[in-house]
Amino acid sequence: MVQSLGLFSATTIVVGSMIGSGIFIVDCDIARLTDSPALFLAAWLVTGTMTLICALSYGELAAMMPKAGGQYVYLRESLGPLWGFLYGWTLFLVIQTGTIAAVCVAFGKFLGVFVPSVSSTHWLWHIAHVPAIPVGPMVLGNMDIGVSTANLAGIAVVVFVALVNIRGVQFGAGLQNVFTVAKALALAGLIVLGFSIGRNGAALAANFGAHWSEFWRNASWHSLHPVQVGVQGPIALVGSVVVLAVVQVGSLFSCDAWNNVTFTAGEIKQPRRNVPLSLALGVGFVVVTYFLASTAYMMVLPLHGDPHGATVFARGIQYASEDRIGAAVLQQIFPHFGGFLMAAAIMVSTFGCANGMTLAGARVYYAMAQDGLFFQSVGKLHPRFKTPAAGLIVQAIWTTILCVSGSYGQLLDYIIFAALVFYILTIVGLFVLRFKQPDAPRPYKAIGYPVLPVIYILMASGICAALLRYKPQYTWPGMILVLLGVPVYLLWKRKTVHSS
């Protein structure tokens, strides 16, 4: 691979892969569950702290092993090839491809704001509707299979970014730089508007009150919050700490994909310096921006709202139409064209996210194929462009299938827990490598080691325990998908042994 990406391009991969559509949507669910302005912002503080600690810890592994494949390589070297494969398997099956499918279809849906014929209900070929089927604590199905004008637009984006990235990593990185700068400016503009002309006295009074009296409402150690167990289970009353753990499903997922830059380490100049530095700069920028964006929302709209409210303000953050809080804020500020501004911003954001994740993901499958754990052709570079062209094509094909099946949203719900487990295992691998390879060159060492990595493991484990107890629909399906990779791994290993 050609080392042609500098620090700026590496950082835009981090930022561009992280910022998709989540920050414009997930705040509504967080607001409903916490029912407290203080806990609402505390959820983002927890997310930001955990994400930054994890990224700073990954920096040591990236500096030690600046190779294509990133986290796959770290798990392989620290815990063994099985764990590396299970991560790569899950990444290909859902994490990477499912996210690309989701943001590309979101691009198509928001394109419909400008082109009404582009819609998720405008079917060109409707194959079937799969009804909702209750299975234990979860509900399977409830999706439409086929090609609508919205997912067709999404598929067009999938194909386009794959072709761009086949042409060379500099083409893909150049596109990433442009769209990441554009989306960062758009998000910064939203924040500035919220703190300036969108600042609303009634919203400030509702969210903060006199002497911060309203801000701390429902945030004491003794406050109880209703959480539904599973999809159709009973309502449990939990404390503030537990509800902060439960709401991390949305906020942590919105901050995910920062590790994508580690997948591209083989093509970054001075990777032992630039990969750790890009992680620190990119993650630091995004977590601060997300916190400011959520604060800006509270400047414009009240946290508490009426689900049947007749106006945007009356519905508040909790009940913004279709959970599109970003659009609701801009509509409150600019009633006549705020929706168009937000649609354009989300289209830029989702396109850039899709490109960054497309560029990075194929490098993992390339590394797996080099180890004999994926299709052999995926382990070869394009003779002219020096890119993992076969990996990009395979990734695009599977992503297209997910778009047509309509299953990507549900699969992503299932895999959030598994992704968190892989982060925990990778941080554990940091300790393992310190023990197994104490003399290995470490140009950068994890800041705060061992205290901060231990804090991350404890916080992430606590969140996993809370999700296992209160949100089993997000946990067991994801673990089953991961475990399905074990027999696949054994088959690949047998095939590799026989071929050698």
C-alpha positions, -999 to 999 in steps of 0.1 A, spaced: 0 0 0 11 36 -7 16 58 23 1 90 9 -23 103 36 -11 131 59 -23 141 94 -52 163 81 -66 134 59 -62 110 88 -81 134 111 -109 139 86 -114 101 84 -119 102 122 -143 131 122 -161 122 90 -167 86 100 -180 97 134 -204 124 123 -233 109 105 -270 115 113 -270 104 150 -264 138 166 -294 151 147 -317 123 160 -307 104 192 -311 134 216 -349 129 216 -347 94 230 -320 105 255 -343 133 267 -373 110 271 -354 84 291 -334 108 314 -363 134 318 -338 158 332 -317 186 317 -287 177 339 -288 140 330 -294 148 294 -261 166 292 -244 142 316 -251 114 291 -229 132 265 -202 138 292 -201 101 299 -200 92 262 -173 118 255 -151 107 284 -153 71 275 -147 76 238 -117 99 244 -101 75 269 -106 46 245 -92 65 215 -61 76 236 -56 40 246 -59 28 210 -32 53 201 -6 31 217 -17 0 197 -18 21 165 18 33 171 30 -2 179 13 -19 148 7 7 121 -7 -18 97 -38 -21 74 -66 -36 94 -62 -17 127 -84 -31 154 -85 -65 137 -47 -66 139 -47 -55 176 -71 -82 186 -52 -108 166 -19 -100 181 -31 -96 217 -59 -122 222 -54 -145 192 -66 -149 156 -101 -161 166 -109 -128 183 -95 -108 154 -117 -128 130 -148 -124 151 -143 -87 151 -137 -86 113 -167 -110 107 -190 -87 127 -176 -56 111 -183 -70 76 -217 -85 84 -232 -55 103 -211 -28 119 -194 -13 88 -218 -24 61 -250 -18 82 -238 17 91 -230 25 55 -264 13 44 -281 33 71 -264 66 63 -268 61 25 -306 54 28 -308 84 52 -292 105 24 -319 92 1 -347 101 25 -335 136 31 -330 140 -7 -368 136 -8 -371 170 9 -359 186 -23 -372 159 -47 -406 147 -35 -406 116 -58 -376 103 -37 -394 85 -8 -392 54 12 -428 47 4 -424 52 -34 -417 16 -44 -402 7 -77 -401 -30 -68 -418 -40 -36 -410 -77 -29 -425 -83 5 -434 -69 39 -420 -90 68 -444 -86 98 -432 -81 133 -425 -114 151 -420 -114 189 -391 -137 199 -383 -136 236 -373 -100 246 -370 -88 210 -391 -83 179 -379 -95 146 -391 -85 112 -413 -55 107 -395 -44 75 -401 -40 38 -380 -57 12 -376 -42 -22 -363 -11 -40 -379 23 -32 -367 56 -47 -351 64 -13 -330 33 -10 -322 34 -47 -306 68 -41 -288 53 -12 -275 24 -34 -263 49 -59 -242 66 -32 -229 31 -21 -217 24 -56 -204 59 -62 -182 60 -31 -169 25 -38 -159 35 -73 -142 66 -61 -122 47 -35 -112 20 -60 -96 48 -81 -70 55 -53 -68 63 -16 -60 99 -25 -93 102 -44 -113 89 -15 -94 110 10 -98 141 -11 -136 136 -12 -135 129 26 -116 161 33 -141 182 14 -172 167 29 -158 166 65 -150 203 64 -185 210 50 -203 190 77 -181 204 105 -190 239 93 -227 230 91 -227 216 126 -207 246 139 -233 268 122 -261 250 140 -244 255 173 -237 292 167 -274 297 157 -286 279 188 -264 301 211 -272 333 193 -304 342 174 -321 309 183 -316 315 220 -351 314 235 -360 329 269 -389 305 275 -367 275 267 -339 287 290 -365 291 318 -379 257 312 -345 240 311 -325 260 336 -349 280 357 -340 305 384 -307 295 400 -305 263 380 -335 249 398 -350 233 367 -317 220 354 -312 196 383 -348 183 382 -350 145 383 -312 143 386 -307 134 423 -293 102 436 -328 93 448 -346 100 415 -362 71 398 -367 68 361 -391 44 342 -373 20 318 -391 -6 298 -374 -40 300 -370 -54 265 -396 -45 238 -428 -56 255 -416 -62 291 -425 -46 323 -416 -11 334 -387 -9 358 -378 21 380 -340 27 380 -317 52 395 -299 81 377 -267 61 372 -285 31 356 -305 54 333 -273 71 322 -259 36 313 -291 27 294 -291 58 272 -256 52 261 -271 30 233 -278 61 213 -250 85 223 -221 59 221 -234 48 187 -234 84 175 -198 87 186 -187 53 171 -165 47 140 -136 68 153 -115 37 151 -118 36 113 -86 55 109 -67 26 124 -79 4 95 -60 27 70 -27 29 90 -9 12 61 -15 42 39 -8 70 64 25 89 64 44 86 96 17 63 110 34 59 144 29 96 149 -1 106 128 -25 78 137 -25 84 175 -25 122 169 -54 120 145 -74 99 170 -68 125 198 -76 155 175 -106 140 157 -123 124 187 -116 155 209 -132 177 182 -163 155 178 -171 149 215 -168 187 223 -190 195 192 -216 170 202 -219 184 237 -222 219 224 -248 208 199 -269 192 226 -265 223 247 -276 245 218 -308 224 214 -316 233 250 -311 270 242 -338 268 216 -364 242 228 -375 230 262 -364 195 271 -399 185 283 -426 185 258 -461 174 249 -463 145 223 -495 160 210 -482 196 209 -494 217 180 -461 236 176 -424 227 174 -418 245 207 -447 227 225 -433 192 215 -399 201 229 -368 180 225 -385 149 239 -412 147 212 -396 164 182 -413 152 150 -399 117 140 -371 124 166 -355 148 141 -343 172 168 -319 190 145 -346 198 120 -370 209 148 -344 234 162 -338 249 127 -376 251 121 -380 269 154 -353 294 143 -363 296 106 -399 285 103 -401 288 66 -368 271 54 -352 255 85 -362 221 73 -344 226 40 -313 237 57 -312 207 80 -319 183 51 -290 197 32 -267 195 62 -277 158 69 -271 149 32 -236 163 34 -230 146 67 -243 112 57 -224 113 23 -191 121 41 -197 94 67 -205 68 40 -173 77 21 -151 75 52 -164 42 63 -162 27 28 -126 38 24 -116 23 58 -137 -9 60 -121 -26 30 -87 -25 46 -99 -48 74 -111 -74 49 -78 -70 30 -59 -78 63 -82 -108 70 -76 -122 35 -39 -118 39 -43 -141 69 -63 -166 49 -95 -157 68 -115 -141 39 -118 -145 1 -84 -148 -14 -90 -121 -40 -98 -96 -13 -62 -99 -2 -48 -84 -34 -44 -48 -44 -55 -33 -77 -24 -34 -99 -27 2 -110 -44 21 -81 -29 0 -52 -63 -1 -34 -81 -32 -21 -105 -30 -50 -120 -65 -45 -127 -57 -8 -145 -25 -18 -166 -44 -43 -176 -71 -19 -184 -45 8 -206 -26 -17 -225 -57 -28 -233 -67 8 -242 -31 17 -266 -30 -13 -282 -63 -1 -288 -47 33 -303 -16 17 -328 -37 -3 -336 -60 26 -344 -31 49 -327 -50 78 -298 -27 84 -316 -6 111 -326 -36 131 -292 -52 127 -275 -21 139 -297 -20 171 -285 -56 177 -248 -50 173 -243 -19 195 -236 -41 226 -212 -64 206 -193 -34 194 -188 -22 229 -176 -57 240 -150 -56 212 -138 -22 225 -134 -37 260 -115 -67 246 -91 -44 226 -83 -24 258 -77 -56 276 -54 -65 248 -34 -33 256 -26 -48 290 -19 -82 275 7 -68 251 24 -48 278 29 -81 296 37 -103 265 58 -77 247 73 -54 273 102 -44 251 83 -38 219 88 -2 205 60 21 217 65 55 201 34 66 219 21 52 253 -15 54 264 -20 86 285 -30 77 321 -21 40 318 -31 19 336 -57 40 355 -76 55 325 -78 22 305 -91 5 337 -117 32 342 -129 26 306 -132 -11 311 -152 -6 343 -175 20 328 -181 0 296 -186 -32 316 -212 -14 338 -230 -2 307 -230 -37 292 -244 -51 325 -272 -25 325 -280 -33 288 -281 -70 295 -306 -64 324 -328 -37 309 -323 -38 271 -319 -74 262 -332 -67 227 -299 -48 221 -276 -75 236 -284 -112 229 -290 -109 192 -257 -91 188 -238 -117 207 -255 -145 186 -244 -128 154 -208 -126 168 -208 -163 179 -221 -174 145 -186 -164 134 -169 -192 153 -179 -221 129 -171 -197 100 -137 -192 114 -131 -229 118 -141 -235 82 -118 -207 69 -89 -222 90 -96 -257 76 -96 -243 41 -64 -224 47 -47 -256 61 -58 -277 32 -48 -252 6 -13 -249 21 
